Amino acid sequence: MKYDLSEVTEIIRNRRTIYPEQYTDRVVQKDMVTNILNNAIWAPTHKRTEPWRFKVYSGEGKQKLATILASAYKQLTPADQFNESKLEKLQRRIERTSVIIMMTMKRSEKVTIPEIEEVEAVSCAAQNIMLTATAYGLGSFWSSPKFIYDPRCSELMGYAKEDVVMGFMYLGYPEVAWPKSHRKPLEYVTEWIDG
């Protein structure tokens, strides 16, 4: 065997969503985030378009993100759906988190590639982020508030309208015991066709 499969399996099976409310105030170091993102960019990508784009917010930069997201939420949420407590929760989570990575799908100029394949590539990059964070013992939370899928959001975040903001990855040291989980047995979700 080329790699220690038991370690790889353990990382995959122990990856959990850990929310910013469950983080300590310990700072995630920049070199760790660099390693996390270097693993992210090794995700599969059709025709090597590498559609992922990242903006990393930490320290004072988090206030810039809070301001941008508050403005986007106010502009893009219909008045009858606007919820002040959701906005406050969004801002509290930003304050509570050491590092937030905005993940965006930059639409390829190779129009032969369906948009869904570019979205899938960024999703694979997000999984690499979460797995690497798990290996470091960091909690991760992929947040995708509804308003970010409005095409106008991409422009508010500094991207072209055909690009897609896919969410925000919150990273921090958990102050809670590492959560446990389970999955349905394989036979519930798999059909074998042998002949």
N, C-alpha and C positions, 0 to 999 in steps of 0.2 A: 504494500500500500504506500502511495506517495506521501500522504499526509496523515496526521493523527485524526482519524475520523471521529473518534470519541470526543475530542475537543471541539471540532467543528460542529458536531451534533449538539453538544452541550450549549454552545453559544446560540445556535439557531433556536433550540427549544427553550432557552431561558430568556430570550428577548421579550420584553414586556413594555407596555405603555405605562410610564410613570409620569404623573401630572406635575406641572410646576408647583402646585400647592404642596407637593411632597418633597421638594428640593431643600437642601441646606443653602446657606449663603456662601459656601465654598466656591471659589472661582475655578472654572474649567480653563486650563492653560491653552494658549494659542497653538502650541506645537501639537497638542492632542487634536484640536479641531482641524489643523492642517492634515494630520494623518487620517482623520475620519473622512475628510473631503477627497484626499488622494485615493482612498479606497472607493469612495462613491463614483469617481470617474472611470472606474474599471467595470462598470455595469455593462451589460450587453447593449449594443446600439446597431440597428440595421444600417448597413452601408456606412458605418462609422460617422454618422452625422453628429454624434455627441451633443444632443440637444439640451443638456442640463446647464443651468446657470444658477449660481449661488450668490447671495449677499449675506454676509455674516455680521450680525449685530451683537455687540457686547459693550460693556462699560457705558460711557455717555452715549454711544450709538443707539442703545436701546430706546432712549427717549425720542430719537428721530423716528424710529420704527413706530413707537406708540402714537406719535403725532400723525404720521402718514396713515396708519391703520384707522385711527379715530376719524380722520377726515374722509377716508374711503368708505368706512361704515356709514357715516352720516350721509354722504352723497349717493351711495348705491343702494341703500336699504329703503324700500317704500315706507312712507310715513306710518301706515297701519301695521307694519312689522317691526318698526324700530323699537328697541328695548334698551333702555338706559342701563339696566343691570348687566346685560350682555356686554355692553361697551366697557363698563367698569371691570368686569371679570377679565376681559381681554387685556386691559391695561395692567391689572394686578398681576396677571400671569407673566407679562413682559418684565415687570419690575422684579418678580420673584426668581427669574431665570438668569443663569450666568451667560448663556450664549443662545441666540436664536438664528437659525439659518433659513432664509427665504429661498425656496426652491421654485424655479421657473423653467418651463419648457420653451426654449427658443426655437421657433418654427424654422425648419430647414428650408433653404432655397431650392433644394432638390425636391420639387413638388411631386415626384413620383412616389415618395414615401407617405403613406397615409398618416394623418395626424395621430391616430390612436397608437401607432407604433412609436412615435416620439414620446407620447404620454407614458407608454409602458416602459420606455427606456429610463425616463426620469423616476418612475416608480421603483424600478430596480435599483437605481442610484440611492433612492431613499431607504430601501431595505439594507443596502450596504452601509449607509450611515448608521442605521439603528443597530445592526450587528456589530459594527466596530465600537459604537458607544457601549454596547453590552459587554464587549471584551474588556473595555476600560473600567467597567463597573459604574457607568453613567446611566442615568435614567434618560429616556427619550420619549417625546410626545409629538406626533405628527398632527398638527392642527390645520384644518381646511375650512374656515368659516365660509358660510354660503356665499357671501357677497364677493369673495375673491374670484368666483367663476364668471362674474360679469365682465365682458370684454373690456369695458372701460377701466377695470381695475388694473389690467396690465399696463395701460398708459399712465395711470396714477403712480404706479410703482417704477416707472422709468423704462418700460419695455414697449415694443410694438403691439398694436391691437391684436395681431394674429398669434402672439405668444400667450402662454397660459401660466398664470401664477398657480402653482399646484399646492402650495401650503407653506407652513412654517414648522421647522423642526426645533423643538425646545430641548435643550440639553442641560443637565445639572446632576449634582451628586444627590442621591436619594437619602432622605432622613428616615425612611420607612424600611422595614424588612423587604427584601426582594420578593415581589409577588409571585405566587404560584398560579398555574393554569392547567388546562387540559384541552385536548382535541378529541373529536369523534374518532373511533377506531377506523383505520384505513379502509376496511371492507364496506363502510357506509358511503364512501365517496369515490370508490374505484371499481371499475369494471375491467376484467382481464379478458381479452380476446386472443385465444391461443391457436385458433385454427379456423 
